[in-house]
Amino acid sequence: MGWGGDDIRRTKNGRLEILISFHEVPKPVVALMLRGEVDDEGAQLLKTVLDEARSKEIGFIILNTASLTKINSSGISALLASKSLSLTGGPQIVLVSLSKALRFPLEQLGAIPLFQIFDDMPSALEFIGKE
């Protein structure tokens, strides 16, 4: 993955695409836009991208799920595991444009309070800029 600039990752089965972009606000931030569905293959891709982002010198990972249509338990596990690791150090994970596909399982698990959630990218970047 070219972590020096914007990138796109896709699953081989074509069900998930992750658009990766970088922002300075003033700390480095990685934004991940999920498009499609997170099945088992997508969960592995999501975990890999989140792990790579966590290994960089960044303050925040923004996860935009506006175009996420479905997420299975493996995808929820990958997200919650990464969030758990962020609580002990490393970049914080915030959610933008929370899709119904992700909101419902997070609500069922009682995990919504774990995340800062923003309606749009400008609101998230404004919040991060103040941190």
HUTATA-V152195 format. One record per residue. SS is DSSP state (H for helix, E for strand, C for the rest). OMEGA is omega as a letter, one per 30 degrees, with the letter a starting at -180 (none if undefined). D_LAST is the distance of its C-alpha to the last C-alpha in whole Angstrom. Layout:
# HUTATA-V152195
((SS & OMEGA & D_LAST) (SS & OMEGA & D_LAST))
This chain:
# HUTATA-V152195
((C & l & 28) (C & a & 27) (C & l & 23) (C & a & 23) (C & a & 23) (C & a & 24) (E & l & 26) (E & l & 28) (E & l & 29) (E & l & 32) (C & l & 34) (C & a & 37) (C & l & 38) (C & a & 36) (C & a & 35) (E & l & 31) (E & l & 29) (E & l & 26) (E & a & 24) (E & l & 22) (E & a & 20) (E & a & 17) (E & l & 14) (E & a & 13) (C & f & 9) (C & l & 9) (C & l & 9) (E & a & 12) (E & l & 12) (E & l & 15) (E & l & 16) (E & l & 20) (E & a & 22) (E & l & 25) (E & l & 28) (E & a & 31) (E & l & 32) (E & l & 30) (C & a & 34) (H & l & 34) (H & l & 34) (H & l & 31) (H & l & 29) (H & l & 30) (H & l & 29) (H & l & 26) (H & a & 26) (H & a & 26) (H & l & 24) (H & l & 21) (H & l & 22) (H & l & 22) (H & l & 19) (H & a & 18) (C & a & 20) (C & l & 18) (C & l & 16) (C & a & 13) (C & a & 9) (E & l & 10) (E & l & 13) (E & l & 14) (E & l & 17) (E & a & 19) (E & a & 22) (E & a & 24) (E & l & 27) (E & a & 27) (E & a & 31) (E & l & 31) (E & a & 30) (C & a & 32) (H & l & 32) (H & l & 31) (H & l & 28) (H & l & 27) (H & l & 27) (H & l & 25) (H & a & 22) (H & l & 22) (H & l & 23) (H & l & 20) (H & l & 18) (H & l & 20) (H & a & 19) (H & l & 15) (H & a & 16) (C & l & 17) (C & a & 15) (C & a & 14) (C & l & 12) (E & l & 11) (E & l & 13) (E & a & 13) (E & l & 16) (E & l & 17) (C & a & 20) (C & a & 21) (C & l & 25) (H & a & 28) (H & l & 29) (H & a & 26) (H & a & 25) (H & a & 28) (H & l & 28) (H & l & 25) (H & a & 26) (H & l & 29) (C & a & 28) (C & a & 26) (C & a & 22) (H & a & 21) (H & l & 19) (H & a & 17) (C & l & 15) (E & a & 13) (E & a & 15) (E & a & 15) (C & a & 18) (C & a & 17) (H & l & 16) (H & l & 15) (H & l & 13) (H & a & 11) (H & l & 10) (H & l & 9) (H & a & 7) (H & l & 5) (H & l & 6) (H & a & 4) (C & none & 0))
